[in-house]
Amino acid sequence: SPAKNTGVHVDNVYMSRGSNRLLTCWIPLMDIRMELGTVFVLDGSYHLPSFTHFQQTYGAMDAEAINLNGTGHFTQDPDDMSKFFRNEQDYKLRWKSCDFRAGDVLIFTMNTVHMSSVNMNQHKHVRMSCDTRWLSTNEK
């Protein structure tokens, strides 16, 4: 909806049972320009050493097991993630997104920090996308 974003989170908080090799597949069902609020990923968040504590604490949380009352988001404010980087410029270069076309596919790990941006469309258009989880048939 206009003026709201999906807060900063990792999917592992919601999907931590079973294999840690599960992948998220985000697919826009229509052309989605940035003004409609696209998905943003924080480049390096799943492997940079500065995120080790984050991944071992918040990222290892099981929302269902702790009977979480709330969204499970780490924060609503993406700028809260700047503390994980050397400096502000390095941080600003790490949030990645783009305009998407219907049928594009974005695949990322359960430990990739991501969010959606605010829908700034003046005509109150909504975006339609789906996200699914995938696991290799070789996984047990």
Summary of the structure (lengths in Angstrom):
residues: 140
radius of gyration: 15.4
end to end distance: 38.5
largest distance: 47.3
contacts: 358
relative contact order: 0.39
helix: 21%
strand: 23%
